[in-house]
Amino acid sequence: MESSLYLLVPLSVALVFLIGWVFWRALHGGQFDDLERPGYSILEDDDRKSGSEPDSRPPEA
């Protein structure tokens, strides 16, 4: 029982530091800069590709 603690305690401390480091990198890498824009982009109904070519579909009656 005691011998497993010598392995699990340092392993859990290392895991906490690893998770903290990954979170820190994501935070400073811009991962959490704009959380609302992807949700609103689904609501925009723009099926045309971005560019300068005109819409070639015939107008609806």
Stockholm file with secondary structure:
# STOCKHOLM 1.0

chainA/1-61         MESSLYLLVPLSVALVFLIGWVFWRALHGGQFDDLERPGYSILEDDDRKSGSEPDSRPPEA
#=GR chainA/1-61 SS CHHHHHHHHHHHHHHHHHHHHHHHHHHHTTTTSCSSHHHHHHHCCCCSCSSSCCCCSCCCC
#=GC SS_cons        CHHHHHHHHHHHHHHHHHHHHHHHHHHHTTTTSCSSHHHHHHHCCCCSCSSSCCCCSCCCC
//
